[in-house]
Amino acid sequence: MYRRLLTGIIDQGKTAAFLAAMRESSSFQDERGIRARTSVWGAMTGQTNSVLIASDFNTLDDLEKFSDLVTEDARFASIRRAVRSQMIYAGSEVAIHRLSYHSEGLISSEEATEPRRYMRTLRGEVQAGRHREFVMSISQALDFQKQRGIEAVTSVWSAVTGGTSEVSIVAEFDSLTALEKFDEMAQNDAEFASLRKATRASMVFLTSHVDLMRNLL
């Protein structure tokens, strides 16, 4: 599975128009047989009018078909301009990631990437030769939190474009209470902190903060 990411900032007073344009864009590509689950996330930390558009494709072929439609179909290009007109882009490049780990196993793509209400993302780079160690440490930490009643769906995405050693650890929660419970355990439980430290030991962090977002679409 592949994820196409685009980050931007919603212009003041244009959230409703932006989401309406996103729905039209998603319907247009669905009607042309391009399967992709698209979700829009609004920032809860940092610049709170920033958004992330995440489109998940089951195969690389589906992603390529989407790219072809963008460049070759005039009506689709017009619809996408309507989306862009509501945004001030944080960057002009699109990031492509590949799903490399999922807490529920690599089940069908649509089930695996059903978006929850809240998303916690940590970006970093895996040190050379330590990818297996990295994945194992994540798995152990997830087992620990699940045993303590914290429901979260966690996935790891590896970069296809840009720095290809880059990974994103994405934890999604159905409620803000579950997210808060996770944060409390991360701060107060020594055993959980030790497990998370093992994950951090295999990474070199690109950022020193965690991004928190809520599902808008």
DRENNUVO-333389 format. One record per residue: residue number from 1; x, y, z of N, C-alpha, C in turn. Coordinates in Angstrom, 1 decimal. Example, Ala and Ser with C-alpha at 12.3 -4.5 7.8 and 13.67 -1.06 7.14 Angstrom:
SEDREN  pos    n_c1    n_c2    n_c3   ca_c1   ca_c2   ca_c3    c_c1    c_c2    c_c3
SEDREN    1    13.2    -5.7     7.8    12.3    -4.5     7.8    13.2    -3.3     7.8
SEDREN    2    12.8    -2.2     7.1    13.7    -1.1     7.1    12.9     0.0     7.9
This chain:
SEDREN  pos    n_c1    n_c2    n_c3   ca_c1   ca_c2   ca_c3    c_c1    c_c2    c_c3
SEDREN    1     0.8    -1.2     0.0     0.0     0.0     0.0     0.9     1.2     0.0
SEDREN    2     0.4     2.3    -0.7     1.2     3.5    -0.8     0.3     4.7    -0.4
SEDREN    3     1.0     5.7     0.3     0.3     6.9     0.8     0.9     8.1     0.1
SEDREN    4     0.0     8.9    -0.4     0.4    10.2    -1.0     0.0    11.3    -0.1
SEDREN    5     1.0    12.1     0.4     0.8    13.1     1.4     1.1    14.5     0.8
SEDREN    6     0.2    15.5     1.2     0.4    16.9     0.8    -0.1    17.7     2.0
SEDREN    7     0.8    18.6     2.5     0.5    19.4     3.6     0.3    20.9     3.2
SEDREN    8    -0.6    21.5     3.7    -0.9    22.9     3.4    -1.6    23.6     4.5
SEDREN    9    -2.0    24.9     4.2    -2.7    25.7     5.2    -4.0    26.2     4.6
SEDREN   10    -5.1    26.0     5.3    -6.4    26.5     4.8    -6.5    28.0     5.0
SEDREN   11    -6.9    28.7     4.0    -7.1    30.1     4.0    -8.2    30.4     5.0
SEDREN   12    -8.2    31.5     5.7    -9.2    31.9     6.7   -10.6    31.9     6.0
SEDREN   13   -11.5    31.2     6.7   -12.9    31.2     6.3   -13.2    30.3     5.1
SEDREN   14   -12.2    29.4     4.7   -12.4    28.6     3.5   -12.5    27.1     3.8
SEDREN   15   -12.6    26.7     5.1   -12.6    25.3     5.4   -13.8    24.6     4.7
SEDREN   16   -15.0    25.1     4.8   -16.1    24.4     4.2   -16.0    24.3     2.7
SEDREN   17   -15.5    25.3     2.0   -15.3    25.3     0.5   -14.2    24.3     0.2
SEDREN   18   -13.1    24.2     1.0   -12.0    23.3     0.8   -12.5    21.8     0.9
SEDREN   19   -13.3    21.5     1.9   -13.8    20.2     2.1   -14.8    19.8     1.0
SEDREN   20   -15.6    20.7     0.6   -16.5    20.4    -0.5   -15.7    20.1    -1.8
SEDREN   21   -14.7    20.8    -2.1   -13.8    20.6    -3.2   -13.1    19.2    -3.1
SEDREN   22   -12.7    18.9    -1.9   -12.1    17.6    -1.7   -13.1    16.4    -2.0
SEDREN   23   -14.3    16.6    -1.5   -15.3    15.5    -1.8   -15.6    15.4    -3.3
SEDREN   24   -15.6    16.5    -4.0   -15.9    16.4    -5.4   -14.7    15.7    -6.1
SEDREN   25   -13.5    16.0    -5.7   -12.3    15.4    -6.3   -12.3    13.9    -6.1
SEDREN   26   -12.6    13.5    -4.8   -12.6    12.1    -4.5   -13.7    11.3    -5.3
SEDREN   27   -14.8    11.9    -5.4   -15.9    11.3    -6.2   -15.5    11.1    -7.7
SEDREN   28   -14.9    12.2    -8.2   -14.5    12.1    -9.6   -13.5    11.0    -9.9
SEDREN   29   -12.5    10.8    -9.1   -11.6     9.7    -9.3   -12.2     8.4    -9.1
SEDREN   30   -13.1     8.3    -8.1   -13.8     7.0    -7.8   -14.6     6.6    -9.1
SEDREN   31   -15.3     7.5    -9.7   -16.1     7.2   -10.9   -15.2     6.7   -12.0
SEDREN   32   -13.9     7.0   -12.0   -13.0     6.6   -13.1   -12.2     5.4   -12.7
SEDREN   33   -12.6     4.7   -11.6   -12.0     3.4   -11.3   -10.7     3.5   -10.5
SEDREN   34   -10.4     4.7   -10.0    -9.1     4.8    -9.3    -9.4     4.7    -7.8
SEDREN   35    -9.1     3.6    -7.2    -9.4     3.3    -5.8    -8.3     4.0    -4.9
SEDREN   36    -8.8     4.8    -4.1    -7.9     5.5    -3.1    -8.8     5.9    -1.9
SEDREN   37    -8.3     5.7    -0.7    -9.0     6.2     0.5    -8.3     7.6     0.8
SEDREN   38    -9.1     8.6     0.7    -8.5    10.0     1.0    -9.1    10.5     2.3
SEDREN   39    -8.2    10.9     3.2    -8.7    11.6     4.4    -8.0    12.9     4.6
SEDREN   40    -8.6    13.8     5.3    -8.1    15.1     5.5    -8.0    15.3     7.0
SEDREN   41    -6.8    15.7     7.5    -6.5    15.9     8.9    -6.2    17.3     9.2
SEDREN   42    -6.8    17.9    10.3    -6.5    19.2    10.7    -5.6    19.2    11.9
SEDREN   43    -4.7    20.1    12.0    -3.7    20.2    13.1    -4.3    20.6    14.4
SEDREN   44    -3.9    19.9    15.5    -4.3    20.3    16.8    -3.1    20.9    17.5
SEDREN   45    -1.9    20.7    17.0    -0.7    21.3    17.6     0.0    22.2    16.5
SEDREN   46     0.9    23.1    16.9     1.6    23.9    15.9     0.6    24.9    15.3
SEDREN   47     0.7    25.1    14.0    -0.2    26.0    13.3    -1.5    25.3    13.0
SEDREN   48    -2.5    25.8    13.7    -3.8    25.0    13.8    -4.7    25.1    12.6
SEDREN   49    -4.3    26.0    11.6    -5.1    26.0    10.4    -4.4    25.2     9.3
SEDREN   50    -3.3    24.4     9.6    -2.7    23.5     8.7    -3.4    22.2     8.5
SEDREN   51    -3.4    21.6     7.3    -4.0    20.4     7.0    -3.1    19.4     6.3
SEDREN   52    -3.4    18.1     6.5    -2.7    17.1     5.8    -3.7    16.3     4.9
SEDREN   53    -3.5    16.2     3.6    -4.3    15.4     2.7    -3.5    14.1     2.5
SEDREN   54    -4.1    13.0     3.0    -3.5    11.6     2.8    -4.4    10.8     1.9
SEDREN   55    -3.8    10.3     0.8    -4.5     9.4    -0.1    -3.8     8.1    -0.1
SEDREN   56    -4.5     7.0     0.2    -4.0     5.7     0.3    -4.4     4.8    -0.9
SEDREN   57    -3.4     4.3    -1.6    -3.6     3.5    -2.8    -3.2     2.0    -2.5
SEDREN   58    -4.0     1.1    -2.9    -3.7    -0.3    -2.7    -2.4    -0.8    -3.4
SEDREN   59    -2.2    -0.2    -4.6    -1.0    -0.6    -5.4    -0.3     0.6    -6.0
SEDREN   60     0.9     0.4    -6.4     1.6     1.4    -7.1     1.0     1.8    -8.4
SEDREN   61     0.3     0.8    -9.0    -0.4     1.0   -10.3    -1.5     2.0   -10.1
SEDREN   62    -2.3     1.8    -9.0    -3.4     2.8    -8.7    -2.8     4.2    -8.5
SEDREN   63    -1.7     4.3    -7.9    -1.1     5.6    -7.6    -0.7     6.2    -9.0
SEDREN   64    -0.1     5.4    -9.9     0.3     5.9   -11.2    -0.9     6.3   -12.0
SEDREN   65    -2.0     5.6   -11.9    -3.2     6.0   -12.6    -3.7     7.3   -12.1
SEDREN   66    -3.6     7.6   -10.8    -4.0     8.8   -10.3    -3.1    10.0   -10.8
SEDREN   67    -1.9     9.7   -10.9    -0.9    10.7   -11.4    -1.2    11.0   -12.9
SEDREN   68    -1.5    10.0   -13.6    -1.9    10.2   -15.1    -3.1    11.0   -15.2
SEDREN   69    -4.1    10.7   -14.3    -5.4    11.5   -14.4    -5.2    13.0   -14.1
SEDREN   70    -4.3    13.2   -13.1    -4.0    14.6   -12.8    -3.4    15.4   -14.0
SEDREN   71    -2.6    14.7   -14.7    -1.9    15.5   -15.8    -2.6    15.4   -17.1
SEDREN   72    -3.6    14.5   -17.3    -4.2    14.3   -18.6    -5.6    14.6   -18.7
SEDREN   73    -6.3    14.7   -17.6    -7.8    15.0   -17.6    -8.0    16.4   -17.2
SEDREN   74    -8.5    17.2   -18.2    -8.7    18.7   -18.0    -9.7    18.9   -16.9
SEDREN   75   -10.8    18.2   -16.8   -11.8    18.4   -15.8   -11.3    18.1   -14.4
SEDREN   76   -10.5    17.0   -14.3   -10.0    16.7   -13.0    -9.0    17.7   -12.6
SEDREN   77    -8.2    18.2   -13.5    -7.3    19.3   -13.2    -8.0    20.5   -12.7
SEDREN   78    -9.2    20.8   -13.3   -10.0    22.0   -12.8   -10.5    21.8   -11.4
SEDREN   79   -11.0    20.5   -11.2   -11.5    20.2    -9.8   -10.4    20.4    -8.8
SEDREN   80    -9.2    19.9    -9.1    -8.1    20.0    -8.2    -7.6    21.4    -8.0
SEDREN   81    -7.7    22.2    -9.0    -7.4    23.6    -8.8    -8.4    24.3    -7.8
SEDREN   82    -9.6    23.8    -7.8   -10.6    24.3    -6.8   -10.2    24.0    -5.4
SEDREN   83    -9.6    22.8    -5.2    -9.1    22.4    -3.9    -7.9    23.3    -3.6
SEDREN   84    -7.0    23.5    -4.5    -5.8    24.2    -4.2    -6.1    25.7    -4.0
SEDREN   85    -7.1    26.2    -4.6    -7.5    27.6    -4.4    -7.9    28.0    -3.0
SEDREN   86    -8.2    27.0    -2.2    -8.6    27.3    -0.8    -7.4    27.2     0.1
SEDREN   87    -6.2    26.8    -0.4    -5.1    26.5     0.4    -3.9    27.4     0.1
SEDREN   88    -3.1    27.6     1.1    -1.8    28.2     1.0    -0.8    27.1     1.3
SEDREN   89    -0.1    26.6     0.3     0.7    25.4     0.5     2.0    25.6     1.3
SEDREN   90     2.2    24.7     2.3     3.4    24.7     3.1     4.6    24.3     2.2
SEDREN   91     4.4    23.5     1.2     5.5    23.0     0.3     4.9    22.6    -1.0
SEDREN   92     5.7    22.6    -2.1     5.2    22.3    -3.4     5.4    20.8    -3.8
SEDREN   93     6.1    20.1    -2.9     6.4    18.7    -3.3     5.4    17.7    -2.6
SEDREN   94     5.1    16.7    -3.3     4.3    15.6    -2.7     5.2    14.5    -2.2
SEDREN   95     4.8    14.0    -1.0     5.6    12.9    -0.4     4.9    11.6    -0.6
SEDREN   96     5.6    10.6    -1.0     5.0     9.2    -1.2     5.6     8.3    -0.2
SEDREN   97     4.8     7.6     0.6     5.2     6.6     1.6     4.7     5.2     1.3
SEDREN   98     5.4     4.2     1.8     4.9     2.8     1.6     4.7     2.2     3.0
SEDREN   99     3.5     1.5     3.1     3.2     0.9     4.4     4.2    -0.3     4.6
SEDREN  100     4.9    -0.2     5.8     5.9    -1.3     6.1     5.5    -2.1     7.3
SEDREN  101     4.6    -1.6     8.1     4.2    -2.3     9.3     2.8    -1.8     9.7
SEDREN  102     2.0    -2.7    10.2     0.7    -2.3    10.8     0.3    -3.2    12.0
SEDREN  103    -0.2    -2.6    13.0    -0.4    -3.3    14.3    -1.5    -4.3    14.1
SEDREN  104    -2.4    -4.3    13.1    -3.4    -5.3    12.9    -2.9    -6.3    11.9
SEDREN  105    -1.7    -6.3    11.5    -1.2    -7.1    10.5    -1.5    -6.5     9.1
SEDREN  106    -0.9    -7.0     8.1    -1.1    -6.5     6.7    -2.4    -7.1     6.1
SEDREN  107    -3.5    -6.7     6.8    -4.8    -7.2     6.3    -5.1    -6.3     5.0
SEDREN  108    -6.4    -6.5     4.5    -6.7    -5.7     3.3    -6.5    -4.2     3.5
SEDREN  109    -6.0    -3.6     2.5    -5.6    -2.2     2.6    -6.7    -1.3     3.2
SEDREN  110    -7.9    -1.5     2.7    -9.0    -0.6     3.1    -9.3    -0.8     4.6
SEDREN  111    -9.3    -2.0     5.1    -9.5    -2.2     6.6    -8.3    -1.6     7.4
SEDREN  112    -7.1    -1.8     6.9    -5.9    -1.4     7.6    -5.8     0.1     7.8
SEDREN  113    -6.3     0.8     6.8    -6.2     2.3     6.8    -7.5     3.0     7.0
SEDREN  114    -8.5     2.4     7.6    -9.7     3.1     7.9    -9.4     4.2     8.9
SEDREN  115    -9.5     5.4     8.6    -9.1     6.5     9.5    -9.9     6.6    10.8
SEDREN  116    -9.2     6.8    11.9    -9.8     7.1    13.2   -10.0     8.6    13.3
SEDREN  117   -10.4     9.0    14.6   -10.7    10.4    14.8    -9.5    11.3    15.1
SEDREN  118    -8.4    10.7    15.7    -7.3    11.5    16.1    -6.0    10.7    15.7
SEDREN  119    -5.0    11.5    15.3    -3.8    10.9    14.8    -2.5    11.5    15.4
SEDREN  120    -1.6    10.7    15.9    -0.4    11.1    16.5     0.8    10.6    15.6
SEDREN  121     1.6    11.5    15.1     2.6    11.2    14.2     4.0    11.6    14.7
SEDREN  122     4.9    10.7    14.6     6.3    11.0    14.9     7.2    10.6    13.7
SEDREN  123     8.0    11.6    13.2     8.8    11.3    12.0    10.3    11.2    12.4
SEDREN  124    11.0    10.3    11.8    12.4    10.1    12.1    13.1     9.3    11.0
SEDREN  125    14.3     9.0    11.2    15.1     8.1    10.2    15.6     6.9    11.0
SEDREN  126    15.4     5.8    10.4    15.9     4.5    11.0    17.4     4.4    10.7
SEDREN  127    18.2     4.1    11.7    19.6     4.0    11.5    19.9     2.8    10.6
SEDREN  128    21.0     2.9     9.8    21.3     1.8     8.9    21.5     0.5     9.6
SEDREN  129    20.9    -0.6     9.1    21.0    -1.9     9.6    20.2    -2.2    10.9
SEDREN  130    19.3    -1.3    11.2    18.5    -1.5    12.5    17.0    -1.5    12.2
SEDREN  131    16.6    -1.7    11.0    15.2    -1.7    10.7    14.4    -2.8    11.4
SEDREN  132    15.0    -4.0    11.4    14.3    -5.1    12.1    14.2    -4.8    13.6
SEDREN  133    15.3    -4.3    14.2    15.2    -4.0    15.6    14.2    -2.9    15.9
SEDREN  134    14.1    -2.0    15.0    13.1    -0.9    15.1    11.7    -1.4    15.1
SEDREN  135    11.4    -2.3    14.1    10.0    -2.9    14.0     9.7    -3.7    15.2
SEDREN  136    10.7    -4.5    15.7    10.4    -5.4    16.8    10.1    -4.6    18.1
SEDREN  137    10.9    -3.5    18.3    10.6    -2.6    19.5     9.3    -2.0    19.4
SEDREN  138     8.8    -1.6    18.3     7.4    -1.1    18.1     6.4    -2.1    18.5
SEDREN  139     6.6    -3.3    18.0     5.6    -4.4    18.3     5.5    -4.7    19.8
SEDREN  140     6.7    -4.7    20.5     6.6    -4.9    21.9     5.9    -3.8    22.7
SEDREN  141     6.2    -2.6    22.3     5.5    -1.4    22.9     4.0    -1.5    22.7
SEDREN  142     3.6    -1.9    21.5     2.1    -2.0    21.2     1.5    -3.1    22.0
SEDREN  143     2.1    -4.2    22.1     1.6    -5.3    23.0     1.4    -4.8    24.4
SEDREN  144     2.3    -4.1    24.9     2.3    -3.5    26.3     1.1    -2.6    26.5
SEDREN  145     0.9    -1.7    25.5    -0.2    -0.7    25.7    -1.6    -1.4    25.5
SEDREN  146    -1.6    -2.4    24.6    -2.9    -3.1    24.4    -3.3    -3.8    25.6
SEDREN  147    -2.3    -4.4    26.3    -2.6    -5.2    27.6    -3.2    -4.2    28.7
SEDREN  148    -2.9    -3.0    28.6    -3.3    -2.0    29.5    -4.5    -1.2    29.1
SEDREN  149    -5.2    -1.7    28.0    -6.5    -1.2    27.6    -6.5     0.1    26.8
SEDREN  150    -5.3     0.4    26.2    -5.2     1.5    25.3    -5.4     1.1    23.9
SEDREN  151    -6.6     1.5    23.3    -6.9     1.1    21.9    -6.3     2.1    21.0
SEDREN  152    -5.4     1.6    20.1    -4.8     2.5    19.1    -4.4     1.6    17.9
SEDREN  153    -4.6     2.1    16.7    -4.1     1.5    15.5    -2.8     2.2    15.1
SEDREN  154    -1.7     1.4    15.0    -0.4     2.0    14.7     0.1     1.4    13.4
SEDREN  155     0.7     2.3    12.6     1.3     1.9    11.4     2.6     2.6    11.2
SEDREN  156     3.5     2.0    10.4     4.8     2.6    10.1     4.9     2.7     8.6
SEDREN  157     5.2     4.0     8.2     5.3     4.3     6.7     6.7     4.6     6.4
SEDREN  158     7.2     4.0     5.4     8.6     4.3     4.9     8.6     5.2     3.7
SEDREN  159     9.5     6.1     3.7     9.5     7.1     2.6     9.9     6.5     1.3
SEDREN  160     9.2     6.8     0.2     9.6     6.4    -1.2    10.3     7.5    -1.9
SEDREN  161     9.9     8.7    -1.6    10.5    10.0    -2.1    11.3    10.7    -1.0
SEDREN  162    12.2    11.6    -1.4    13.0    12.3    -0.4    14.0    11.4     0.3
SEDREN  163    14.2    11.6     1.6    15.1    10.8     2.3    14.5     9.4     2.5
SEDREN  164    15.0     8.4     1.8    14.4     7.1     1.8    14.6     6.3     3.1
SEDREN  165    15.4     6.8     4.0    15.5     6.1     5.3    14.5     6.7     6.3
SEDREN  166    13.7     7.7     5.9    12.8     8.3     6.7    11.6     7.4     7.0
SEDREN  167    11.0     7.4     8.2     9.8     6.7     8.5     8.9     7.6     9.4
SEDREN  168     7.6     7.3     9.3     6.6     8.0    10.1     5.9     6.9    11.0
SEDREN  169     5.9     7.1    12.3     5.1     6.2    13.2     3.8     6.9    13.4
SEDREN  170     2.7     6.3    12.9     1.4     6.9    13.0     0.5     6.1    13.9
SEDREN  171     0.0     6.7    15.0    -0.9     6.1    15.9    -2.2     6.8    15.8
SEDREN  172    -3.3     6.0    15.6    -4.6     6.6    15.4    -5.5     6.1    16.6
SEDREN  173    -6.4     7.1    17.1    -7.2     6.8    18.2    -8.6     7.2    17.9
SEDREN  174    -9.6     6.4    18.5   -11.0     6.7    18.3   -11.5     7.8    19.2
SEDREN  175   -10.8     8.1    20.2   -11.3     9.2    21.1   -10.1    10.0    21.7
SEDREN  176   -10.4    11.2    22.1    -9.4    12.0    22.7    -9.0    11.4    24.0
SEDREN  177    -9.9    10.8    24.7    -9.6    10.1    26.0    -8.5     9.1    25.8
SEDREN  178    -8.6     8.3    24.8    -7.6     7.2    24.5    -6.2     7.8    24.3
SEDREN  179    -6.2     8.9    23.5    -5.0     9.6    23.2    -4.3    10.2    24.5
SEDREN  180    -5.2    10.8    25.3    -4.7    11.3    26.6    -4.1    10.2    27.5
SEDREN  181    -4.8     9.1    27.5    -4.4     7.9    28.3    -3.0     7.4    27.9
SEDREN  182    -2.8     7.4    26.5    -1.5     7.0    26.0    -0.4     7.9    26.4
SEDREN  183    -0.7     9.2    26.4     0.3    10.2    26.8     0.7    10.1    28.2
SEDREN  184    -0.4     9.9    29.1    -0.1     9.7    30.5     0.7     8.5    30.8
SEDREN  185     0.5     7.4    30.1     1.3     6.2    30.3     2.7     6.4    29.8
SEDREN  186     2.9     7.1    28.7     4.2     7.4    28.2     5.0     8.2    29.2
SEDREN  187     4.4     9.0    30.0     5.1     9.9    30.9     5.3     9.2    32.3
SEDREN  188     4.3     8.3    32.7     4.3     7.9    34.1     4.7     6.4    34.3
SEDREN  189     4.7     5.6    33.2     4.9     4.2    33.4     6.4     3.9    33.0
SEDREN  190     7.2     3.5    33.9     8.6     3.3    33.6     8.9     2.2    32.7
SEDREN  191     8.1     1.1    32.7     8.3    -0.1    31.8     7.9     0.3    30.4
SEDREN  192     6.8     1.1    30.2     6.4     1.5    28.9     7.5     2.5    28.3
SEDREN  193     8.0     3.4    29.2     9.0     4.3    28.8    10.3     3.6    28.3
SEDREN  194    10.6     2.4    29.0    11.8     1.7    28.6    11.6     1.0    27.2
SEDREN  195    10.4     0.5    26.9    10.0     0.0    25.6    10.1     1.0    24.5
SEDREN  196     9.6     2.2    24.8     9.6     3.3    23.8    11.0     3.8    23.6
SEDREN  197    11.8     3.7    24.6    13.2     4.1    24.5    14.0     3.2    23.5
SEDREN  198    13.6     1.9    23.5    14.2     1.0    22.6    13.9     1.3    21.2
SEDREN  199    12.7     1.8    20.9    12.4     2.3    19.6    13.2     3.5    19.2
SEDREN  200    13.2     4.4    20.1    14.0     5.7    19.8    15.5     5.4    19.6
SEDREN  201    16.0     4.4    20.3    17.4     4.1    20.2    17.8     3.6    18.7
SEDREN  202    16.8     3.1    18.0    17.1     2.7    16.6    16.8     3.8    15.6
SEDREN  203    16.4     5.0    16.1    16.1     6.0    15.2    16.9     7.3    15.4
SEDREN  204    17.0     8.1    14.4    17.6     9.4    14.5    16.4    10.4    14.2
SEDREN  205    15.9    11.2    15.1    14.7    12.0    14.9    15.0    13.2    14.1
SEDREN  206    14.1    13.4    13.1    14.1    14.6    12.3    13.5    15.8    13.0
SEDREN  207    12.6    15.5    13.9    11.9    16.6    14.7    11.9    16.2    16.2
SEDREN  208    11.7    17.2    17.0    11.7    17.0    18.5    10.3    17.1    19.0
SEDREN  209     9.3    17.2    18.1     7.9    17.3    18.6     7.1    16.2    17.9
SEDREN  210     5.9    16.0    18.5     4.9    15.1    17.9     3.8    15.9    17.3
SEDREN  211     3.3    15.5    16.1     2.2    16.1    15.5     0.9    15.5    15.9
SEDREN  212    -0.1    16.2    16.4    -1.4    15.7    16.7    -2.4    16.3    15.8
SEDREN  213    -3.3    15.5    15.2    -4.3    16.0    14.2    -5.6    15.3    14.4
SEDREN  214    -6.7    16.0    14.0    -8.0    15.4    14.0    -8.6    15.2    12.6
SEDREN  215    -9.4    14.2    12.5   -10.0    13.9    11.2   -11.0    14.9    10.8
SEDREN  216   -10.9    15.5     9.6   -11.9    16.5     9.1   -12.7    15.8     8.0
SEDREN  217   -12.2    14.8     7.3   -12.9    14.2     6.2   -12.5    12.8     6.0
